[in-house]
Amino acid sequence: MSETKHFVRFFFPGVFMPEETVQEVSDCDPKNVTAPERCFAFEFFERTYGEVAGEVLKGDVRNKSGRYYVAGMRYALADLEREFPTERVLISNMKNNGWPELVRCNTGNWQPLRPGDVLLDEFSR
């Protein structure tokens, strides 16, 4: 017998990579999520669990959503070059990785805004 469970993964600023925590949820509706303090984004995914000979087996991550950014500002390359001309590494990363937009998160860090990602509360400049 198998069972599919739904999870939310919360992202927090880290030194080199985002820190993360995972919690089981009853549904994947972003309106039902309360982001913890210092969380800049979250995403949903599911896993199937089964039991074989008394051992619980955990399946691969499936149906991963885009990231839901808690709050921030959206930047295209021209915006970034105009407002942050000294951020050469960030501008170079955006160009070299082909990121059409970045989001400056509520926590001050920058993340690429990828297809399927959602900015829940967009600050205006």
Backbone torsions as a table, in degrees:
resi	resn	phi	psi	omega
1	MET	NA	138.6	179.9
2	SER	-123.7	159.1	-179.4
3	GLU	-140.6	133.9	176.8
4	THR	-97.7	130.5	179.3
5	LYS	-118.2	149.2	-178.9
6	HIS	-108.2	144.3	-176.4
7	PHE	-136.6	157.1	169.8
8	VAL	-121.2	135.1	176.6
9	ARG	-110.1	123.3	179.1
10	PHE	-98.2	138.9	179.8
11	PHE	-111.3	136.1	-179.8
12	PHE	-128.5	151.7	177.7
13	PRO	-59.4	139.0	176.4
14	GLY	-128.7	178.8	-178.5
15	VAL	-68.8	-53.5	179.4
16	PHE	-112.8	-37.0	-178.4
17	MET	-130.2	157.7	177.1
18	PRO	-63.5	142.1	170.2
19	GLU	-80.6	154.8	-179.5
20	GLU	-144.5	152.5	169.8
21	THR	-133.6	154.6	-177.6
22	VAL	-127.4	138.8	175.8
23	GLN	-134.3	145.3	173.4
24	GLU	-75.4	141.3	178.7
25	VAL	-131.4	160.0	-179.6
26	SER	-83.1	-24.8	177.9
27	ASP	-149.8	171.2	-177.0
28	CYS	-110.8	45.8	178.3
29	ASP	-100.2	116.6	-178.1
30	PRO	-60.3	-21.8	178.2
31	LYS	-68.4	-19.7	-179.4
32	ASN	-95.3	7.6	-177.2
33	VAL	-103.1	130.8	170.3
34	THR	-108.0	110.8	-177.1
35	ALA	-72.4	134.7	177.1
36	PRO	-66.0	163.0	177.7
37	GLU	-58.3	140.2	179.7
38	ARG	71.9	5.9	176.1
39	CYS	-78.8	130.9	178.0
40	PHE	-104.1	-18.7	-179.7
41	ALA	-161.3	163.8	173.2
42	PHE	-147.7	161.9	176.7
43	GLU	-144.4	159.0	178.6
44	PHE	-107.8	153.5	171.6
45	PHE	-158.2	171.6	177.1
46	GLU	-135.1	158.5	177.0
47	ARG	-139.9	147.9	174.6
48	THR	-104.3	134.8	178.4
49	TYR	-114.8	141.1	177.9
50	GLY	-141.6	166.5	179.4
51	GLU	-125.0	130.4	178.1
52	VAL	-132.6	121.5	178.6
53	ALA	51.5	41.0	177.4
54	GLY	81.6	-1.2	179.9
55	GLU	-104.3	131.4	178.3
56	VAL	-85.5	125.9	-180.0
57	LEU	-108.9	137.9	-178.4
58	LYS	-109.6	124.1	-179.9
59	GLY	-78.6	174.4	178.1
60	ASP	-68.9	159.5	173.7
61	VAL	-65.2	132.7	179.0
62	ARG	-133.8	163.1	174.4
63	ASN	49.2	47.0	178.5
64	LYS	-72.6	131.5	178.9
65	SER	-81.9	173.5	167.0
66	GLY	-70.7	173.9	177.3
67	ARG	-83.8	142.9	173.2
68	TYR	-104.5	108.8	179.0
69	TYR	-83.0	127.4	-174.3
70	VAL	-59.9	-49.4	-179.9
71	ALA	-165.5	152.4	178.6
72	GLY	166.4	-168.4	179.2
73	MET	-125.1	138.6	-179.6
74	ARG	-89.3	136.2	179.6
75	TYR	-132.7	124.1	167.1
76	ALA	-84.5	169.6	-178.0
77	LEU	-56.9	-45.2	-179.3
78	ALA	-61.7	-38.3	177.5
79	ASP	-63.3	-44.9	-178.7
80	LEU	-63.5	-45.9	-179.8
81	GLU	-64.0	-35.6	179.9
82	ARG	-74.3	-45.3	-173.0
83	GLU	-90.4	-23.3	-178.2
84	PHE	-135.4	58.6	-174.2
85	PRO	-63.0	-21.1	-179.5
86	THR	-86.2	-6.1	179.4
87	GLU	-83.2	61.8	-174.0
88	ARG	-61.9	-39.4	-179.6
89	VAL	-66.3	-43.7	179.3
90	LEU	-63.5	-44.3	178.2
91	ILE	-62.7	-43.2	178.7
92	SER	-63.8	-42.9	178.1
93	ASN	-61.4	-40.9	-179.8
94	MET	-62.9	-46.0	179.8
95	LYS	-65.8	-50.3	-174.6
96	ASN	-67.0	-30.4	-179.3
97	ASN	-92.7	-4.2	178.2
98	GLY	68.7	29.6	178.8
99	TRP	-79.3	118.9	-179.6
100	PRO	-71.8	-29.6	179.5
101	GLU	-145.4	152.6	171.5
102	LEU	-119.0	159.6	171.3
103	VAL	-122.1	130.7	171.4
104	ARG	-90.8	109.9	-170.6
105	CYS	-72.8	165.0	177.8
106	ASN	-59.0	-20.2	179.8
107	THR	-94.3	1.1	176.7
108	GLY	93.7	-11.4	179.2
109	ASN	-84.2	162.8	-179.2
110	TRP	-108.3	140.9	177.0
111	GLN	-140.5	147.2	174.6
112	PRO	-70.0	139.3	176.0
113	LEU	-95.8	107.8	-174.4
114	ARG	-99.9	162.5	176.1
115	PRO	-55.1	134.4	-178.5
116	GLY	93.5	-13.0	177.1
117	ASP	-79.4	151.8	-177.5
118	VAL	-131.2	134.0	174.5
119	LEU	-99.8	106.5	-172.5
120	LEU	-69.6	-40.1	-179.6
121	ASP	-134.1	103.9	-175.2
122	GLU	-94.4	121.4	175.5
123	PHE	-76.6	147.7	175.8
124	SER	-100.8	152.8	-179.7
125	ARG	-90.5	NA	NA
